[in-house]
Amino acid sequence: MQGDLGFAKAGGVGKKRPNPVNLRDVAALTLAPSETLITLIGGSGFLGRHIVRSLAKRGYRIRVACRRPDLAGHVQPLGVPGQIMPVQANVRYPDSLAAVCDGAHAVVNLTGVLYSAGAQSFDAIHVFGAEASARAAKAAKARLFIQMSALGANPSSPSAYAKSKAEGEVRARANFPGAIVLRPSIVFGPEDDFFNRFAAMARFSPALPLIGGGTTKFQPVFVGDIAQAVTTLVDAGLASGRTYELGGPEVMSFRELMEFTLRSVERKRLLVPLPWSVARVQAMILELLPKPLLTTDQVELLRTDNVVSGEASAEQRTLQGLGITPRGIEAIVPAYLYRYRKAGEFSAPAF
């Protein structure tokens, strides 16, 4: 039988043989990756692992540059044996970047921090790191360099995070002419730090805070769509120098996102408006923790809407412009927030 690698019946009628194996599945598992190498700097994190998977499906060889490759073994099963290799590098040490960019067709810098902490400061990672990564990509004669930024990047912002992201974009393009910049809104996915954080809070806290009244608008974007965008740009291989703003299909206020989170975890909690001044005082205390839940810089960042601009939409510098139909939170988020319900996956349907 065509497509059947099972053993023939042996010893007469009635002997059961193994289930047949699909030849196409065997071919997919043994397909050798191409010789085209992509380097992902900071590729072992939440966003990186999804990009690794997307690129691996396209057959690229992938070098995952990270500070602790011994803790990045989770990326290797995302491709075939030998296709994905974690290697040591640190954007604060430019010499380490030269080696990981050597021979790369494209280099993608994904490094970023949500708050400054010691050597891992905004300037060190977002500014100096972007500059060093772009310079290494240029020296390695990579055809493409992609800098992952953020939708709130603005040199005039009162937020140090937003200012450093904007400066990183400038430094990247100064060192790699034609560098592409991606600016996503809040990114959601199974390991995200937004919906998971507030869903976890809802398990124990009787209320969730609405910072600034909860009126700030966001356009949550699925991590898989960002990964597809990176892969599409790598496939094209064109150093266009464009800035893409990546958002999902829906614009929602902070309050609406909290209401959606509570519906997903099937819990009733108070939503308490928190004036900016009160939020800032609380942040001053919380940012003293080793891993702060809120910082004063994040409070400043929340004062500005985080949505795709009209200019980007008009110029097709969006997911849709890349031929990608963005997926919304309703279709994806409840599937991984169920674990925060009272009985987890065994909870009775809410309807």
Buried (B, 14 or more C-beta within 10 A) or exposed (E): EEEBEEEEEEEEEEEEEEEEEEEEEEEEEEEEBEEBBBBBBBBBBBBBBBBBBBBBBBBBBBBBBBBEBEEBEEBBEBBBEEBBBBBBBBBBEBEBBBBBBBBBBBBBBBBBBBBBEEEBBBBBBBBBBBBBBBBBBBBBEBBBBBBBBBBBBBEEBEBBBBBBBBBBBBBBBEBBEBBBBBBBBBBBBBBBEBBBEBBBBBEEEEEBBBBBBBEBBBBBBBBBBBBBBBBBBBEEEEBEEBBBBBBBBBBBBBBBBBBBBBBBBBBEBEBEBBEBEBBBBBBEEBBEEEEBEBBBBBBBBBBBBBBBBEEBBEBEBBBBBBEBEBBBBEEBBBEBBBEBBEEEEEBEEEE
